Amino acid sequence: MLGVPFDHVTLADAVKRIEQMVISRQPHYIVTPNVDFLVQARRDDELRRILLEAHLVLCDGTPLVWASRFLGNRLPERVAGSDLVPRLIRLAAEKNYSLFFLGATAESNAQAVDKVRAQFPGINIAGHYSPPFRPLHEMDHQEIIRRIRLARPDILLVAFGCPKAEKWMAMHCRALGVPVMIAIGATIDFLAGRVKRAPVWMQRSGTEWIFRMSQEPRRLFWRYAADFWPFGWAMTLQWWRTFRLRSARSPAPCSALTTGSDWQRTMAPERLDTGLARNNAWISEITDSHHCLLDLSGVKFIDSTGVGLLLRLRKMYQASGGCLILLAPSRAVRRVLGLMRVEKFFEIANDAMAARELIEARPAKDESLPLAEAA
């Protein structure tokens, strides 16, 4: 949605994925975008890149679940950070995973830790810290890193607010090496009991925002007002350019391939849509090489799910040290990539020779983002 791909998971699925991340011992960061995230990401290229590169992107907003249905590929449910974190705390208590609470006010942070310990005696809270409130570039990053490295948590809960938390995680994900870092918004305040959650019926009906605004009207009224029109207009435009043309049946994907020693060239089908995105055999086929030249010259239709597929493939290749190159994208592809403001995040070549030059020009080890480490 609006150029941000969401993982198609339930709350239970997310918990399982996060446990797998802990077991892997590799660094990961998780984001939980809501409507405000998407509106901010429309204006902020760095935030958009961070959301694209995240290891798990969870839908924290019922309006986004509605919007996904509107676009023809419904997300299974809302996965809010305020619902996920209690599940992770319970998991940590059961499996002896260590936690670190970072952010919120010092009082709220300490109260949250005390209440969690009271509920789960013996839980392994490796540490907690509330740094002084400052802009991202003025924070004492070395002191925060020192505390976290000393604690060596399995799961780091970051409550700096958006986009500060996401940018902080992206800056330090590799250096810290924490298996799971997750931005949790106001969840520490919820755990501390300083901010109340809406009744369950409001959470399920998509009206929790009304309850939240009644608690902090001065701060949240103008945010919601500022988000409403940009989000509504952009979603309508996205639907008009994509979903309205979905009536045609997706053809079987083409499999015309040419290969080199470390690359393959694959011809994409005429339609990049939900049907193709769910074709795991095709995805496995085109990721069976170090680099992929995905020929998009014959694509006549691409929808939001098709863009999500391209972003997923890009992430998969980047994780393995390879690259995905979009070869000769058709006018339809360029128009939709431009509409969602993600064209700049792909490597694009007009022909195979130019694509090979891009591959040869890459450093031996890809040091590009996941992240804003270069920022």
C-alpha positions in Angstrom: 0.0 0.0 0.0 1.4 3.3 -1.1 4.7 1.6 -1.9 5.1 -0.2 1.4 4.8 -4.0 1.3 3.1 -5.7 4.3 3.8 -9.3 5.4 0.6 -11.4 5.0 0.6 -12.7 8.6 -1.7 -13.0 11.6 -0.6 -12.2 15.2 0.2 -15.9 15.8 2.2 -16.0 12.6 4.2 -13.0 13.6 5.0 -14.5 17.0 6.3 -17.6 15.2 8.4 -15.6 12.8 9.9 -13.6 15.6 10.8 -16.7 17.6 12.6 -18.0 14.5 14.5 -14.8 14.3 15.6 -15.2 18.0 16.7 -18.7 17.3 18.7 -17.6 14.2 20.8 -15.2 16.3 21.1 -12.9 13.2 20.1 -9.2 13.6 16.6 -8.3 12.5 14.3 -5.2 12.9 10.5 -5.2 12.7 8.2 -2.3 11.9 4.5 -1.9 12.6 3.2 0.8 10.1 -0.2 2.5 10.4 -1.8 5.2 8.3 0.5 7.9 9.8 3.6 5.8 8.8 2.5 5.6 5.2 1.7 9.3 5.0 5.1 10.1 6.5 6.9 7.7 4.2 5.3 9.4 1.2 7.4 12.5 2.1 10.4 10.8 3.7 12.6 8.7 1.3 14.7 7.4 4.2 11.7 6.2 6.2 10.3 4.6 3.0 13.6 2.7 2.4 13.7 1.5 6.1 10.1 0.2 5.8 11.1 -1.6 2.5 14.1 -3.2 4.1 12.5 -4.3 7.3 12.6 -8.0 8.1 8.9 -8.0 9.1 6.3 -5.4 8.2 3.2 -5.7 10.3 -0.1 -4.0 9.7 -0.9 -1.9 12.8 -4.2 -0.4 11.7 -7.7 -1.6 10.9 -8.1 1.0 8.1 -5.1 -0.6 6.4 -6.8 -4.0 6.6 -9.9 -2.4 4.9 -7.7 -0.7 2.3 -6.0 -4.0 1.5 -9.4 -5.5 0.8 -10.2 -2.5 -1.4 -7.0 -3.2 -3.4 -7.9 -6.9 -3.9 -5.4 -8.7 -1.6 -6.8 -8.6 1.9 -4.4 -8.8 4.8 -5.6 -11.4 7.3 -5.9 -9.1 10.3 -4.4 -6.2 12.2 -1.2 -7.0 14.0 -0.8 -4.1 16.5 2.4 -3.6 18.5 0.2 -3.2 21.6 -1.2 -6.7 21.0 2.1 -8.2 19.8 4.3 -7.1 22.7 2.3 -8.9 25.5 2.5 -12.1 23.4 6.3 -11.6 23.1 6.6 -11.0 26.8 4.7 -14.2 27.5 6.9 -16.1 25.0 10.1 -14.6 26.6 8.9 -15.8 30.0 8.2 -19.3 28.7 11.5 -19.7 26.7 13.7 -17.6 28.9 14.4 -15.0 26.1 15.9 -11.8 27.5 14.2 -8.4 27.0 15.4 -4.8 26.9 13.0 -1.9 27.3 14.3 1.2 25.5 12.5 4.6 25.4 9.4 6.3 26.8 9.8 8.4 29.9 12.0 7.1 32.8 8.9 6.7 35.0 6.9 4.9 32.4 9.7 2.6 31.5 10.4 1.6 35.1 6.7 1.1 35.8 6.3 -1.1 32.8 9.3 -3.2 33.9 7.9 -3.6 37.4 4.5 -4.6 36.2 6.0 -7.2 33.8 8.1 -8.7 36.5 5.1 -8.8 38.8 3.1 -10.7 36.2 6.0 -13.0 35.2 8.3 -13.6 38.2 11.7 -14.7 37.0 11.3 -13.2 33.5 14.7 -12.3 32.1 14.7 -8.5 31.7 18.3 -7.8 30.7 17.9 -4.1 31.1 15.9 -1.0 30.5 16.8 2.6 29.7 15.1 5.9 28.9 17.5 8.2 27.2 16.9 12.0 27.4 14.4 13.2 24.8 16.4 14.7 21.9 16.3 14.7 18.1 17.8 11.6 16.6 21.0 13.4 15.5 21.6 14.8 19.0 21.1 11.5 20.9 24.0 9.9 22.8 24.1 6.8 20.6 27.3 5.5 22.1 25.8 5.4 25.6 22.7 3.6 24.4 24.7 1.1 22.4 27.0 0.5 25.4 24.1 -0.4 27.6 22.5 -2.7 25.0 25.7 -4.5 24.2 26.3 -5.1 27.9 22.8 -6.5 28.4 22.9 -8.6 25.2 19.1 -9.0 24.9 17.3 -11.4 22.6 14.5 -8.9 22.0 14.8 -5.1 22.1 11.6 -3.1 22.4 12.1 0.5 21.1 9.7 3.2 22.1 11.0 6.4 20.5 7.9 7.1 18.3 7.8 7.2 14.5 10.0 7.8 12.5 12.6 8.2 15.2 12.4 4.5 16.4 12.6 3.1 12.9 15.5 5.3 11.9 17.4 4.5 15.1 16.9 0.8 14.6 18.1 1.0 11.0 21.2 3.0 12.0 22.3 0.4 14.6 20.8 -2.9 13.6 24.1 -4.4 12.3 26.3 -2.9 15.0 24.2 -4.2 17.8 23.5 -7.6 16.4 20.3 -8.0 18.5 18.2 -10.9 17.1 15.0 -8.9 17.2 14.5 -5.1 17.4 10.9 -3.9 17.2 9.4 -0.4 17.3 6.5 -0.4 19.7 5.1 3.1 19.7 3.2 3.8 22.9 3.2 0.2 24.1 5.5 0.9 27.1 3.0 3.4 28.3 0.2 0.8 27.9 2.2 -1.7 29.9 2.9 0.8 32.6 -0.8 1.7 32.9 -0.2 5.3 32.1 -2.2 5.2 28.9 -5.3 3.1 28.6 -6.2 1.0 25.6 -9.6 1.3 23.9 -12.2 -1.3 24.7 -11.9 -4.5 22.7 -15.0 -3.7 20.6 -13.4 -0.4 19.5 -10.2 -2.2 18.6 -12.1 -4.7 16.5 -14.3 -2.1 14.8 -11.5 0.2 13.7 -12.5 3.0 16.0 -9.7 2.8 18.5 -8.3 6.0 17.1 -11.3 7.9 18.5 -10.5 6.6 22.0 -6.8 7.5 21.6 -7.7 11.0 20.3 -10.0 11.5 23.4 -6.9 10.8 25.6 -4.5 13.1 23.7 -6.8 15.5 21.7 -4.3 18.3 21.1 -1.6 16.0 19.8 -3.6 13.5 17.9 -6.4 15.6 16.3 -4.1 17.4 14.0 -2.2 14.3 13.1 -5.3 12.4 12.1 -6.6 15.5 10.3 -3.3 15.9 8.4 -3.3 12.1 7.5 -6.9 11.8 6.3 -6.8 13.5 2.9 -3.3 12.5 1.7 -4.0 8.8 2.6 -7.5 8.8 1.2 -6.5 10.5 -2.1 -3.4 8.4 -2.6 -5.3 5.1 -2.0 -8.0 6.1 -4.4 -5.5 6.9 -7.0 -3.7 3.6 -6.5 -6.9 1.7 -6.8 -7.9 3.6 -10.0 -4.6 2.9 -11.7 -4.4 -0.8 -10.7 -7.3 -2.6 -9.1 -10.0 -1.5 -11.6 -8.2 -3.5 -14.4 -7.9 -6.8 -12.5 -10.8 -8.5 -14.2 -8.6 -10.4 -16.7 -7.3 -13.8 -15.6 -3.6 -14.0 -14.9 -1.8 -16.1 -17.5 0.7 -18.7 -16.5 4.1 -17.1 -15.9 6.6 -17.3 -18.8 9.7 -19.3 -18.2 11.9 -18.3 -21.0 15.4 -18.2 -19.5 18.9 -17.4 -20.5 21.7 -17.9 -17.9 25.2 -17.0 -17.3 27.7 -18.1 -14.7 26.1 -16.2 -11.8 22.9 -14.7 -13.4 19.8 -15.5 -15.2 17.4 -13.6 -17.4 13.7 -14.3 -16.9 10.8 -13.0 -18.9 8.0 -11.8 -16.7 4.4 -12.6 -17.8 2.0 -9.9 -19.1 0.4 -9.5 -15.7 2.1 -9.1 -12.3 -0.7 -9.5 -9.8 -2.0 -11.5 -6.9 -2.1 -14.8 -8.8 1.6 -14.5 -9.8 2.6 -13.4 -6.3 1.2 -16.6 -4.9 3.0 -18.8 -7.4 5.8 -20.1 -5.1 7.2 -22.3 -7.9 7.8 -19.3 -10.1 9.4 -17.4 -7.3 11.7 -20.3 -6.5 12.6 -20.5 -10.2 13.7 -16.9 -10.6 15.6 -16.8 -7.3 17.7 -19.8 -8.3 20.7 -17.6 -9.2 23.0 -15.0 -7.7 21.6 -12.2 -9.8 18.4 -11.9 -11.8 17.6 -9.8 -14.9 13.8 -9.7 -14.8 12.6 -8.7 -18.2 9.5 -6.5 -17.8 9.2 -5.3 -21.3 6.1 -7.3 -22.0 4.2 -6.5 -18.8 0.9 -4.9 -19.7 -0.6 -4.8 -16.1 0.8 -4.5 -12.6 -1.1 -3.9 -9.4 -0.1 -3.2 -5.8 0.5 -6.9 -5.2 2.7 -7.1 -8.2 4.8 -4.2 -6.9 4.9 -6.0 -3.5 6.3 -9.0 -5.3 9.0 -7.0 -7.0 10.0 -5.5 -3.6 10.0 -9.0 -2.0 12.3 -10.3 -4.7 14.6 -7.3 -4.3 14.8 -8.0 -0.6 15.5 -11.7 -1.2 18.3 -11.0 -3.6 19.8 -8.3 -1.4 19.8 -10.6 1.6 21.8 -13.2 -0.3 24.3 -10.6 -1.6 22.9 -10.6 -5.1 20.8 -8.2 -7.0 17.5 -7.9 -8.9 17.7 -5.8 -12.0 14.5 -4.7 -13.7 15.2 -5.0 -17.4 13.4 -2.7 -19.9 10.3 -2.0 -17.7 7.2 -1.4 -19.8 5.4 1.9 -19.6 2.7 0.3 -17.4 5.4 -0.8 -14.9 7.2 2.5 -14.8 3.9 4.3 -14.3 2.9 2.2 -11.3 6.3 2.2 -9.7 6.3 6.0 -10.0 2.8 6.2 -8.6 4.0 4.3 -5.5 7.3 6.2 -5.4 9.5 3.1 -5.3 11.2 3.3 -8.7 14.3 4.8 -7.2 14.8 1.8 -4.9 15.3 -0.6 -7.9 18.2 -1.1 -10.2 16.9 -0.6 -13.7 18.6 -1.3 -17.1 17.4 -0.7 -20.6 19.1 -3.8 -22.0 21.1 -6.9 -21.0 24.4 -5.3 -21.6 23.6 -2.4 -19.3 22.4 -4.8 -16.7 25.6 -6.8 -16.9 27.6 -3.5 -16.4 25.5 -2.8 -13.3 26.4 -6.3 -11.9 30.1 -5.9 -12.7 30.2 -2.5 -11.1 28.9 -3.8 -7.7 31.4 -4.2 -4.9 32.4 -7.7 -4.0 30.3 -7.5 -0.8 27.1 -5.5 -0.9 27.3 -2.9 1.8 24.0 -1.1 0.8 21.2 -0.7 3.3 19.1 -2.5 5.0 19.6 0.6 6.5 20.4 4.1 7.2 23.8 3.4 8.4 25.2 5.7 5.8 22.9 8.6 6.9 
